Amino acid sequence: MKHKETLGYEIKTLDNLFYRNMISYEIAHNHVDEVTVMHGWILGFLYDNEQRDIFQKNIETEFSIARSTVTCILKLMEKKGYIKRESVEQDARLKKLILTENGRKIHEMHINNIDVLEERCTRNISKTELENFWKVAEKLKQNLEEDIASNRKLEHKEET
């Protein structure tokens, strides 16, 4: 099998094209790339969930990202003034993530760009094809998550 005929290759290529398309759209419309794509997704998640407490663990789970990676991302987002961390009353060690006013403005600017990109990406794709895509994507995620869980069990078994 050629590497270009693998799911991983296709997914990474789509991710690269999606990112490049977003950046070129923002540059063309004078929205200089202030945030990375992942920062944008996290800002959107915080914006959509402002009514509840969100912690780093929620970000790790929502986006399937390792703890160390999320730690770095959140530190940078905090440094840029997009988010702040606040202790929670019941456990001072826990820090909930709060969207700042600056983070809210950035999100609102980028959400319009994402909507445009979604429309551009899905043109010439039927509703049925798109529904099938979502079903297949969900199955791919489930398979990968199951394998990660199985590998963790094996690692734990080998340690004991």
N, C-alpha and C positions, 0 to 999 in steps of 0.2 A: 504494500500500500504506500502510495506517495504521501508525503507529509501534507500536501495541499488537499488531500482527500480525507482529512481527519476533522472531527468535530472541534477539537481544540484549536486547530489552525483557523477554521472558519469563524469561530467565536472571537478569537483574538483579532482577526482581520476586521470583523464587523465592529468590534470595540474601537479599534484604531480609526476606522472610517467615521464612526459616530463622533468620536472626540475631535477629529480634524474638521469635520463638518460644523460642529458646534463652535469651535474656535474661529473658523473662517467666517461664519455667520456673525459672530459677535464683533470681530474686527471690521467687517463690512458695514456694520450698523453702529460703529463707534462705541461698542461696549467692550472695552479692553478686558482681556481675561483676568479678572480680579480673583477668581476662585478656581480651584481645580474642579473637575467634574465630580469627584467624590465629595468635595466640600459642598457642592451644590446639592447632591443627593441627601447628605446629612442635614443641611439646612432645611431642605424640604420635609424631611422626616420630623425634625423638631417643630417646624411650623405646623404640620398636620397633626401633631400630638401635643400641642401646647396645654391641653386640658389635663394632662397627666404627667407624672414625674418620669423623666427619661434619664437613664444612667448609661455609662459606658457599655455595660453588658448588653443593653438593648440595641446599641449600634452594632456591636459585634455580631449579635444574632440576626438582626434585620438584614445586614449586608454580607454575612458570612465572611467576616474579616477577623484575622488573628488579633488577640489582645494587644500585642506589642505594636502592631500597625495602627490600630485605633488610637492607642495612647499617643503616638506621634502625630497623627492627624488632628486629634482634639487639642493637643498642645499648640499646634500651629494655628488652628482656628481661634483659640483663645487669645494667642499673641496678636492676631490680626483684628481682634475685637468683634468677631462674629458670634461668639458664645461666651458664657461665663459659667463657672461651676459654683454651686452653692451647697453647703452642708445641709443635710436633712435632720429634722428634729430628733428622730428616733435613733439615729446612728451617725455621729459626726464624721466617721470614716467614709460614709457614702456621700458622693457628690452628684447632685442632679445637674443635668445640663440645661442651661437657660439660653434661649435665643436673645441676643441683644437687639436693640433698635437697628443698629448697623447691619446685623445679620438678617433681620427681617427685610430691610430695604434691598439687600443683595439678592435674597431669595425671590422677592417679587419681581425684580428685574430679570432674573434668570429663568423664572418659570415661564414667562412669555416666549423666551428663546427655545426652551425645551418643547413647548407646545408646537412651535413652528417646525422644529426638527422632527418631531413625531409625525406631523402631517407629511413632511417631505419624505420621510423614510417609508411610510405606509402607502404612498401613492402607487397605483397599479397593482395593489394587493387586495384581493377580494376579502370580504368579511369572513367567509369560510376559511380561506387560507390563513388569515390572521388568528382566528379561533384555534385552528390546528397548531399553529406556531406556539400559542400560549400553552396548549395542552402538552406538546412535546417538550417545551422548555421546563414546565413543571415536573415532568417525568425525569428529565435529565437531572434537575436539582435534587429530586428525591433519591435517585440512584447514587449520586455523588455523596449526598449527606449520609445515606446508609453505609456506604463504603468507609467514610471517615469514622463513623461510629464503630464499625466492625474493626477497623485498624486500631482504634483507641482501646477496644476490649482486648485485642491481641497484645498490644504493648503492655497493658496493665497485667495481663496473665503472665507475660514473660518476666516482668519485674518481681512478681511474687513467687 
